[in-house]
Every structure is written in C-alpha cells, then in structure tokens.
Amino acid sequence: MKFLAINTAGAAVEAALYTDGKTVYKRDAEFKKASAVTLPFVDELLLKAGLKLDNLDFIAVVTGPGSFTGIRIGLTAARAFAQFTGLKIVPVTLCEVLSYNVNAPAETIVALCDAANGFTYIAAFDGETRDELMPPQVLKNEQIDRFLDSIDEPCVVCADKAGELFVSGKTLAPFKTDCSPLVEAVKAVYKKRGAVPYGQVTPLYVRKPQAEEGVQ
C-alpha cells in the first residue's frame, strides 16, 4: 500500500507518505503556514521516496473539523492531485486522527480539538474498533468538563494543545508529533470505507464561519 496523507485542518500542518510499511513525513507546528508549506512538503516527500504521485494507490486528506482556511487548503491540494492522476481519495476526520494517539485499550476514546474563540470540537469513539460513537460536534469550553464527567465507563481523552485544558479525572493520551496517528487513521478508514472519487469529497464544517456566528 502506498499513499500520501495531508492534514491542514488541525493545530499543525502534516504531510505523510506511506509506502509498504514505511513512513516519511513533514510537520510544521504552525497551522497558519499551511498555504506556504503543504505543496513543498509533498514535493520533498515524493523526492525522498523516489516516487511520483501516480505511483500511489490513493490520496488521503483530513476534511475537518478545524480551521476553515486550513480545510480548504488541504482539500484543494488533494482534489488537484487526484484529478491530475486519476487516483481516488480517502477522507478522514481530524477527530479520527486524534483518536489514534491512544495505544492502550479503552472502552471509550474522546477526541478534543480547538475550535477557537471559546469553543472545542469533540467526538467519541469505541476504544477497540474506533467506530464513531458520537460524530464531531462543537461545544463551548465550559461544557467540556460536564460532558467528560457524564461518561461513566473507562475513558481516554486525546487532545490537541487546547483540549488538554479540560481534562480532569480522565486519562490523557500523550500527543504524538510523528504523524503516526494520521497514517494509522488513514489505513483504518481505507479498510472500513475505501476511497472515493475526488468529486465526492466534501469539507466537514461543524461550526459556522465566524462571520455567521450569532446570525439566525
């Protein structure tokens, strides 16, 4: 299996190239650099592996939730690559990626990621299968503790830098920066759902754009 995975929706910019069990990756901790670094990252990874885009089996991209601008950058790149090569795309959510920071068994995994301006994206997964128990949604920051307290079964939280602020009385999974959660999420989603034509890939916008906040 060979694939390129792009994540520009979260707190960092990630690109990973997986080829038959080996991964090379590039990561920038500043998500605002996505428009400047995404394509150079891809070029560098392909050059390092001695591959071209049409040598791959598919393209993968994180569709959200996250930065509206970031989501668009990743999707635009993935669609362009897919249209150029004829490859299909594996769409994954940022919450699915975060869930693969968890290694130890758990009944429930809760993924938290920053939604800015006092909000947090949240989703829940079966700890063994990673099947979605609760789809991504957005809550006010002050609601997160109450939500976590309402979970009775053993629970592990995986969070980006902002989500760590809300974890109390729950196990917090270490956050990995080697792009392995991105790669593992893509492999799992491809096995479960397969790949789709680029025209079927849509952004996952859970929260309204800031300009529309408060507009009824």
N, C-alpha and C positions, 0 to 999 in steps of 0.2 A: 504494500500500500504506500502510495506517495501522495502527499497533499500539502498545500500551502494554507495556513490559517492566519487570519487577520483580526485583530481586536483593537478597535479605536473608540469603543463605547465607554470604557471604564476610566479608572484613575491613571492608567498608564497606556502607552502605545505598545502593542505587541505584534510581532510577526514571527511565525514559526514554520519551519519546513521539515516535515516528517517524511523520511524515506526508509521504509523497510526496517523499522525498529530504532532508527537513529534520528535525533532531533538537533537541528541547529536553529538558533533564534536570535532575535534582536529585540531589545526592550528599552524604552525611554520612559522614565518615571513621570515626565511632564506631559499630560494628555493634550495640552494646548499645542504641542508640536506636531500633532497628527498629520496636518496637511503638508508639513515640510519633510517629515521623515518616513512616512509609510512607503512610498514608492522606492526611495533609496534603500530602505531595509529589504524590500523584496528583491531588488536587483542584487544586493550583496549576498543574500542567502542563496539565490539561484547560482550565482557565480561560484560561491564557496562549494556548493554541492555538484557543480558541473552539469546542471540541468537547465532545461528551458521549461516554460510554462506548459507547453503541450506534451511534456514528458510525464506530467502529473495525472493522477486519477480523478481528482476533483479539487475545487477551491472551497475553503470554509471561511465563514465570516460571522462575527458577533453582531446580531441585529438589534440589540438593546436589552434591557432599558439602559439609559445613560444619557450622555451629552447629545443633544440634537445634532449639533455640528459634527461631533465625532462619529455618530452613527452614519450620517450621510457620507462622510469621507470613506469609511470602510466599505459601505455598500457600493458606492460608486466605483471604487477600485476593483472589488470582487466581480461586479457585473461586467465591467470593462474587460477584465481578464477572461471571464467565462465566454463573453460574446466573441472575443478575438480567437479563442482556442476551441470553442465548442464544448468546453467542459461544463459539467453541472456544478451546483453549489450546495454545500451543507450549511444551513443556517443554524446557529446555536445562540442561546441567550447568555447574557452576562451572568445571570444567576446560576445557570448550569455550569458555567466555567468556574465560578467561585466555589460551587459545591465540591469540586474535585481538589480543593485544598485539604479535604478531610480524608485521612488514611484509615484511622481506627473505625471499627464498626460502631454504628449508632442507629437508634430507631428512627430518629428524625434529624435532618440537616436543615438549618435555616440560613439562607444567604442574605446578607445585608450589603447594600452599596449606596454610596452617597448620591442623593438626588438634588443637592444644593438648596440653599435658601430655606433651611429648616425642615427638609423632607428627606426620607430614606426609602429606597426601593427594597422590597422584601419578597422572598419566595421560600417555599418549603418543599423538601424532597424526602422520599423514602431513603433511609440511610444505606440500605443494601442495594437496591436496584437503581437508585437515583431517579425513579419515576416521580413526576411532579405531583405533589400533594396539594399545593396552593400555587397558582400561577403568579407571576410577578405583578405586584401592585405597589402603590406608593402610600406611605403613612407619614404623618407628622412625627418629628423626632420624639416628642414627648409620649407618643403612643407605643413606641418600640418596646420599652420595658414591660408595659402591661401585656403586650402581645406575647413576649417571651415567657412571662410569668404564667400565662394561661396554658402553656404546654406542659402536660403532666408527665409524659414519657421522657426517657433519657434523650437529651437533645445536644447536638453540637452546632455551634454557630461559626460560620465562615464569613468574614467581613473584610471589606477594604478598610483603608485608614480611618474613615469616618465611622463605619459601623462599629468599630471597637469601643466607642464611647458608650454604647447602650447595653453592653453585655454585663449582666450581673447575675451571679448564681448559675451560670451556664458555662460549659466548656467551650473555649475559643480555640479553633484550629489555627495553627501557625499559617501565616500568609506566605505563599511561595512566589518567588520572583524569577523562576527559571522557565516560565511558560509551560511547564508540565501540566497544570490544570487545563489550560487551553487545549493542548494536544489530546489529553485524556477525554475531555468533554467532546471534542470533535469525533474521536474514534467511537465513543459510546453512542452518540447521536446518529452517526452514519450507520452503525449496526442496527439501531432501532428504527430509524425513519428514512434512511437512504439520502440521496441527493436529488435536487430538483432543478429544472431549467431556470436560468437567471431571471427570467421574467416573472417567476412565481415567488421570488424572494422580496419580502416587504419589511420595512423597519418596524421595530417594536417600540412604539411610543406609549409608555404607560402614563406619563404625566403630560399635561398640556404645556405648550410653549409658554415661556414667562410672560409674553405679551398678552396671552389669553387667560392668565391666572385671574380668577375672580370675575370673569365675564360669564354671564348666564346666557 
